[in-house]
Amino acid sequence: MHTGIQMKYVSKLTDAWRIRELVKERRKDMSEKKIPYKIYLEESEMPRQWYNVRADMKNKPAPLLNPGTLKPMTFEELQGVFCDELVKQELNDTDAYIDIPQEIQDFYKMYRPAPLVRAYCLEKKLGTPAKIYYKFEGNNTSGSHKLNSAIAQAYYAKQQGLKGVTTETGAGQWGTALSMACAYFDLDCKVYMVKVSYEQKPFRREVMRTYGADVTPSPSDTTNVGRKILAEFPGTGGSLGCAISEAVEAATSREGYRYVLGSVLSQVLLHQSIIGEETKAALKKYDIQPDIIIGCAGGGSNLGGLISPFVGEKIRGEADYKIIAVEPASCPSLTRGKYVYDFCDTGKVCPLAKMYTLGSGFMPAPNHAGGLRYHGMSSVVSQLYHDGFLEAVSVEQTEVFKAAEQFARVEGILPAPESSHAIKVAIDEAMKCKETGEEKTIVFGLTGTGYFDMVAYGKFHDGQMTDYIPTDEDLQKGFAGIPSFPGNE
């Protein structure tokens, strides 16, 4: 009887142990599954300030130079081209945080906070131990991150009492975003769209027109600089540098107009820091520590906006990340460019910026990542790259579209060609983890959707897409046009 009692007691202990183990397993499962597919911040958790990484940079980006005097551009010189408040932001490298005006915050609430998505299906398909997240910026009419800065620039133009603004656009996301923002504030909007994109993406053009924008293929015969470029490069498909020149001329020749830019400038990276601030807050909400952060790189707006808060932590010594900028092999400013002062536009009417550049006269091949076909890189991103805070890789477009298709088939989003550069390298990094068995956490920026890029997808599927990589001789033609003056070599 005594033995029976002991056995019954042991049995109860065994059952209790089993229950505890089951509870532990259940808790482990819950812990592993507590991170949802989509991480949203509450409205109250949305950032109310933009982060200005320049304030924390020990080596500040070199100032814009007046091409005539080779002296730093002053507020007075810049205010003839840009809105006054935007000039102040462009020149501000001391304030780490700048308040987002309430009216802009209210507009952001229409499509923000943007989700941080766990790519569970892609992870499973790849068979990788890596955890992959992407910050999706396509949940607005423009289909991209560009609206974050467009609404800010339109707001400041309206506050200044201007009639309208002019701009350029490559793939069309920026032009679409700006036309939407201008419609909201009842501003006139004139867009010079790179000719090859104008022809490849007629539906993007029509969205701009729906919002009231006047869209002109660039280079055009409507400006002096456009006519000059057409004479020098007959039959050209254009470039962002060409379109910038035309937009600046159009703005400075009309009373009550200013020029606005969708990338490259420090003010744009400031506005786009909303991406990185939200990403950082969403990761913190679930105690996720990223190892690798990846963004596509054209002029630097998406990349700079995504990485700024994380680079700030690296600069301050608070954390460390592997940050990768991904650019097209056909327009490799970071990986093959020169770090010098160069014109921001092909017509050489803009200030000089110190950046990684292929030369303002470089005419990129008409590849399908129109938003990445810029000859130079943001001065902020260029300085960070030069100082070793990030690395850069270039990828060929057929491989990019293979990655885009792979992503679309498992994650249910048709990505923009620009975004797909980041997808390609995120997959590469995840496969490295598969080889080594490392459980790294990868975060990349999905800048937007590719539903207006079906001509490009069609060429890829029909086997008509080719990879163009400029030769050293091709690059030398662009380098030859870089301004020569003491210290600029």
C-alpha positions, 0 to 999 in steps of 0.5 A: 500500500505504501509502495502504491502511494509512492508510485501514485505520487511519482506518477503525479510528479511525472504528469506535472513534469510533462505538463510543465514541459508542454507549457514550456513548449507552448510558450516557446511556440507562442514566443516564436509566433508572436511576431505578426506578418505585418507589424504596424505602429499605432497612430500614437506611436508614429514619429513626429520628427524627422531625423537629420543624420548630418547632425551626428556625422563627424565628417559633414557632407561637403557643401554645395558650391556655386559653379561660378565662384566655387564658394559654398552656396548661400541661403540667398543664392539657393532661395531663387531655386528652392522654397525658403524653408527647404533651403533652411533644411538643406543647409541645416547640419546641426539639428538632429531632429526637426518637427514635422508640421501638423498638417503633414502629420495629418496627411501622413496618417492617410497611408502611414504608418507603413507596415514592416512585413515578416517575409515568412513565405520567402524564408520558407521558400529559400529554406534559410534560417535567416529572418527577413523583414521588408518595410513596404512603402507602396500603400499609397496612390503613387505606389512608392516612398516618394510621397513622404517628401512630396507632401512636405515640399508641396506644403512648404511651397503653399506656405510660401504663397507660390503658384506652383512647382517644377520637377523631374521624374525618372520611373514616374513615382516621384512625378506621381507623388508630387502631382498628388501632393500639389493637387492636395494643396491646389498648386500647379505642377510641371513634370519633366519625365525622362523620355525613355520612361515617358514612352515605357510607362504611359499609365504612370504618365496618365496618373500624373495627368489625372492629378492635374500635372503637366507632363513633358518628355525630357529632353524636350524642345520647350527649354533652352537646355533641352534643345541644347541636349537634343542637338548634342545627343540626337535620339537620346532617351534622356536621363534624370540629369537632363530632366533636372536641367529642364525643370530648373530652367522652367522654375527660374524662368517663371514668377511664383515657381520653385524647383523641387527634387525627389532625391539626392538633396539632404532635405529629401533624405530628411523627409524620408527618414520617416521610413527609418524612424518607423522601421526602428520603432517597429523593430523595437516594439518586438525586440528585434535586432537587425543584423543587415539593412539593405536598400536600393540606391539611385539618388539616395532618397529611399536608402538614406531615409531607411538607414539614417537612424541606424547609421546614427546609432553606428556613428554614436557607437550604440549599435552595429549593422551591416548596411548595403546599398544596391545599385544597377550595374548599368549606372554604378555611381558608388561602385565605379564612380569618382568621389568629387564635385560634379554638376547635379544636372546634365545641363550644368545649371545646378550647383556643384555637389561632392558625391560619387558620380559618373559625370553629369554627361553620363548617359545611362542605358535605357534599363527598366529601373528608371528611378536608379538612372542618376549619374550621382549619389546623395552627398550624405550617402556618399560621405557615409559610404566614403567613411565606411558606414555602408558598403555597396554592390551593383547587380544586373537587371536580369538577375534583379527581375528573377528575384522580383518574380521569385518574391512576387510568387511567394509574398504576393506583391509585385515589386517595382524594379528599383525595389527589386535590387534590394530584394536580389541582395536580401535573397543573396544574404539569406542564402549565405545564412543557409550555407553557414547556418547563421540566423541573421535578421535581414531588413530591406526597403521595398520602395514600391509596387511594379504595377506600372512596370509591366512593359519591363516585366514583359520584356523579361518574360519574353527574353528580350531583356539584356544586361548592359554594363558600361565599359571603362571607356564608356565611363571615361566619357562621363568622367571627362566632363567633371569640372576641373579645379584645384582639389577636385581630383 
